Amino acid sequence: MIPLHDDNPTRIQPVVTMMTIALCALVFLWQMSLGGEGGQRVVYSLGVIPAVLFDRAELPVELALVPAEATVFTSMFLHGGFMHLAGNMLYLWIFGNNVEDSMGHVRFAVFYLLCGVVAAVGQAWMHPDSQIPMIGASGAISGVLGAYLLLYPHARVLTVVPLGFYAQMIRLPALIVLGFWFVMQIFSSAMAGGGEKGGVAWFAHVGGFIAGMMLIPVFKHRDVPLFHPAQPAPALPDGRRRW
């Protein structure tokens, strides 16, 4: 299932969400401008390398641009390719605005970074001797998805559902869309032994999602309820409603 849009209105402009998307895009363009070798050096310098993070290995001096602890933040803004970036930013664009709306700009920025840190450290903890760098916003965005699931499980999400050689666009409750996504992350993480499979740090997704679910009651405004009821679908000109 590929989500495209939700029917969940917001009260404030999602400034932090938009700035994060813009920053990730700019950083990706910078990575591409460095060429293959230069881009690879950036990944090793600013990505999370578990063995380096836990002081079990050291980077060459010319690659140690920031302290190992700082890479849990810098890694969130790097991506391994256009599809990696596009997929992450699509999910952030669809679900980030409502989560930001539920807590405000500053809290959302802290929440987003904290979920990313938990996801990165959790994945690194699973394989502390790994010298493979981890990059991407997936862990932080997984936290956003976990928060959205508890806030708006009944919100309708326009979703592409592949059916063999065909695909159908239908509106599904966020509970189904995000619940299916989370189950797939758990399954993939289990198949990979909690590590990386196909270059994806699956456990970081699981850890970020759980962190988002645990943190949202603390970060949301008091007047924002969990398990918000579904919003009525917009009416068509003839009075019918679209679902």
C-alpha positions as CSV (number, residue, x, y, z in Angstrom):
1,M,0.0,0.0,0.0
2,I,1.2,3.4,-1.0
3,P,-0.4,6.4,0.8
4,L,-0.9,9.5,-1.3
5,H,-3.0,11.9,0.8
6,D,-5.1,12.1,4.0
7,D,-8.4,13.9,4.6
8,N,-7.3,15.3,7.9
9,P,-7.3,19.1,8.2
10,T,-4.8,21.2,10.3
11,R,-5.1,24.4,12.2
12,I,-1.6,25.7,11.8
13,Q,0.9,25.8,8.9
14,P,3.3,22.8,9.2
15,V,6.4,25.0,9.2
16,V,8.8,22.4,10.7
17,T,7.5,19.6,8.4
18,M,8.1,21.8,5.3
19,M,11.5,23.0,6.5
20,T,12.6,19.4,7.2
21,I,11.5,18.3,3.8
22,A,13.4,21.3,2.2
23,L,16.5,20.6,4.3
24,C,16.6,16.9,3.4
25,A,16.2,17.8,-0.3
26,L,19.0,20.4,-0.2
27,V,21.3,18.0,1.7
28,F,20.6,15.3,-1.0
29,L,21.5,17.8,-3.8
30,W,24.7,18.6,-1.9
31,Q,25.5,14.9,-1.7
32,M,24.9,14.4,-5.4
33,S,27.1,17.4,-6.2
34,L,30.1,15.7,-4.5
35,G,30.1,12.8,-6.9
36,G,30.3,9.1,-6.1
37,E,33.5,9.2,-4.0
38,G,32.7,12.5,-2.3
39,G,29.2,11.3,-1.5
40,Q,30.5,8.1,0.0
41,R,32.9,10.0,2.2
42,V,30.0,12.1,3.5
43,V,28.0,9.0,4.3
44,Y,30.9,7.6,6.4
45,S,31.6,10.9,8.0
46,L,28.0,11.9,9.0
47,G,26.2,8.5,9.1
48,V,25.8,6.5,12.2
49,I,28.3,3.7,12.3
50,P,27.5,1.5,15.3
51,A,31.0,0.3,16.0
52,V,32.2,4.0,16.1
53,L,29.2,5.2,18.1
54,F,29.9,2.6,20.8
55,D,33.7,3.2,20.7
56,R,34.6,-0.2,19.2
57,A,36.2,1.3,16.1
58,E,37.6,4.6,14.9
59,L,37.2,6.5,11.7
60,P,40.3,7.8,9.9
61,V,41.0,11.4,11.0
62,E,40.0,12.8,7.6
63,L,36.5,11.3,7.9
64,A,35.8,12.2,11.6
65,L,34.1,15.5,10.8
66,V,31.8,15.5,13.8
67,P,31.8,13.5,17.1
68,A,30.3,10.1,16.8
69,E,27.4,11.1,19.1
70,A,26.5,13.9,16.7
71,T,25.9,11.5,13.8
72,V,22.6,10.3,15.3
73,F,21.4,13.8,14.3
74,T,23.3,14.4,11.0
75,S,22.4,10.9,9.7
76,M,18.7,11.9,9.6
77,F,19.2,14.4,6.8
78,L,21.3,12.1,4.5
79,H,19.7,9.7,2.0
80,G,21.1,6.9,-0.2
81,G,19.3,7.7,-3.4
82,F,16.4,9.6,-4.9
83,M,13.8,6.9,-4.2
84,H,15.0,6.7,-0.6
85,L,14.5,10.4,-0.2
86,A,11.2,10.6,-2.1
87,G,9.6,7.7,-0.1
88,N,10.6,9.3,3.2
89,M,9.4,12.7,2.3
90,L,6.1,11.5,1.0
91,Y,5.3,9.9,4.3
92,L,6.5,13.0,6.2
93,W,4.4,15.3,4.0
94,I,1.2,13.2,4.4
95,F,1.4,12.5,8.2
96,G,3.8,15.1,9.6
97,N,1.5,18.1,9.3
98,N,-1.2,16.7,11.6
99,V,1.3,15.5,14.2
100,E,3.0,19.0,14.2
101,D,-0.5,20.5,14.5
102,S,-1.2,18.4,17.6
103,M,1.9,19.7,19.5
104,G,3.1,22.9,17.9
105,H,6.3,23.7,16.0
106,V,9.0,23.6,18.7
107,R,7.6,20.5,20.4
108,F,7.4,18.8,17.0
109,A,11.0,19.6,16.2
110,V,12.1,18.0,19.5
111,F,9.8,15.1,19.0
112,Y,11.0,14.4,15.5
113,L,14.7,14.5,16.5
114,L,14.1,12.4,19.6
115,C,12.3,9.7,17.6
116,G,15.2,9.7,15.2
117,V,17.8,9.3,17.9
118,V,15.9,6.4,19.6
119,A,15.6,4.7,16.2
120,A,19.3,5.1,15.3
121,V,20.6,4.0,18.7
122,G,18.1,1.1,18.8
123,Q,19.3,-0.2,15.4
124,A,23.0,0.3,16.4
125,W,22.4,-1.5,19.7
126,M,21.2,-4.6,17.8
127,H,24.6,-4.8,16.0
128,P,27.1,-2.8,18.0
129,D,30.1,-4.1,16.0
130,S,28.7,-3.2,12.6
131,Q,30.8,-0.8,10.5
132,I,28.1,-0.1,8.0
133,P,26.9,3.5,8.1
134,M,23.2,4.1,8.6
135,I,21.6,7.2,7.0
136,G,18.0,8.4,6.4
137,A,15.1,10.0,8.0
138,S,13.1,6.8,8.2
139,G,13.5,6.3,12.0
140,A,12.3,9.9,12.8
141,I,9.4,9.6,10.3
142,S,8.5,6.2,11.8
143,G,8.0,8.1,15.1
144,V,5.7,10.5,13.3
145,L,3.7,7.5,11.9
146,G,3.4,6.0,15.4
147,A,2.1,9.3,16.8
148,Y,-0.4,9.7,13.9
149,L,-1.8,6.2,14.5
150,L,-2.6,7.0,18.1
151,L,-3.9,10.5,17.3
152,Y,-6.0,9.8,14.2
153,P,-6.6,6.1,13.7
154,H,-9.9,6.8,11.9
155,A,-8.6,9.4,9.5
156,R,-9.1,8.5,5.8
157,V,-6.0,8.0,3.7
158,L,-6.1,7.9,-0.1
159,T,-4.0,4.8,-0.8
160,V,-2.8,3.0,-3.9
161,V,-3.4,-0.8,-3.4
162,P,-1.5,-3.0,-6.0
163,L,-3.7,-5.9,-7.3
164,G,-1.5,-8.0,-9.4
165,F,-0.9,-6.1,-12.7
166,Y,-3.4,-3.5,-11.6
167,A,-3.6,-0.9,-8.9
168,Q,-6.6,0.7,-7.2
169,M,-6.9,3.9,-5.3
170,I,-9.1,3.7,-2.2
171,R,-9.6,5.6,1.0
172,L,-8.6,3.5,4.0
173,P,-8.5,4.3,7.7
174,A,-5.1,5.2,9.0
175,L,-5.3,2.3,11.4
176,I,-5.2,-0.1,8.4
177,V,-2.6,1.8,6.4
178,L,-0.2,2.4,9.3
179,G,-1.0,-0.9,11.0
180,F,-0.1,-2.8,7.8
181,W,3.1,-0.7,7.5
182,F,4.2,-1.5,11.0
183,V,3.5,-5.2,10.7
184,M,5.6,-5.3,7.6
185,Q,8.5,-3.6,9.4
186,I,8.3,-6.2,12.2
187,F,8.2,-9.0,9.7
188,S,11.1,-7.6,7.8
189,S,13.1,-7.0,10.9
190,A,12.5,-10.5,12.1
191,M,13.5,-11.9,8.8
192,A,16.7,-9.9,8.9
193,G,17.5,-10.9,12.5
194,G,16.9,-7.4,13.7
195,G,19.6,-6.1,11.3
196,E,19.8,-4.8,7.8
197,K,18.2,-6.6,4.9
198,G,18.5,-5.2,1.4
199,G,20.3,-2.2,2.8
200,V,17.4,-1.2,5.1
201,A,17.7,-0.8,8.9
202,W,14.3,-2.4,9.6
203,F,14.7,-2.3,13.4
204,A,15.2,1.4,13.3
205,H,11.7,1.7,11.8
206,V,10.2,-0.5,14.5
207,G,12.0,1.4,17.2
208,G,11.1,4.8,15.9
209,F,7.4,3.8,15.5
210,I,7.2,2.6,19.1
211,A,9.0,5.7,20.4
212,G,6.5,7.9,18.6
213,M,3.6,6.0,20.2
214,M,5.2,6.3,23.7
215,L,6.1,10.0,23.3
216,I,2.9,11.4,21.8
217,P,0.9,11.5,25.1
218,V,3.7,13.7,26.5
219,F,4.2,16.0,23.5
220,K,0.7,16.6,22.3
221,H,-1.3,19.6,23.6
222,R,-3.7,18.8,26.4
223,D,-6.8,19.7,24.4
224,V,-5.8,17.2,21.6
225,P,-7.4,13.8,22.3
226,L,-5.9,10.4,21.4
227,F,-8.0,8.2,19.1
228,H,-9.6,11.2,17.5
229,P,-12.9,10.4,15.8
230,A,-13.1,10.4,12.0
231,Q,-13.7,13.7,10.3
232,P,-16.8,13.7,8.0
233,A,-15.8,13.4,4.3
234,P,-16.2,16.5,2.1
235,A,-19.6,16.7,0.5
236,L,-20.0,16.5,-3.3
237,P,-22.1,19.1,-5.2
238,D,-25.1,16.9,-5.1
239,G,-24.9,16.4,-1.3
240,R,-23.3,13.0,-1.4
241,R,-20.1,12.4,0.6
242,R,-16.9,11.0,-0.8
243,W,-15.1,8.4,1.3
